């Protein structure tokens, strides 16, 4: 993807994902799994995680495992 296109579309895409996760809390787990797989490819992944409405999220054990691995490494 072109760097300029990615920079222009990032904020809009992030805002859309945040709005979707407000209605579908399980989507946060799906996003977390995708971030795990593509973490090195996604430059602004940390900003996406910071933007997500985590107060509504009910993580499962798989999500806790991913998060704990990130925190410990």
Protein Blocks (a to p, Z undefined) as FASTA:
>chain_A
ZZklmmmmmmmmmmmmmmmmmmmmmlmmmmmmmmmmmmmmmmklmmmmmmpcfklpccdf
klmmmmmmmmmZZ
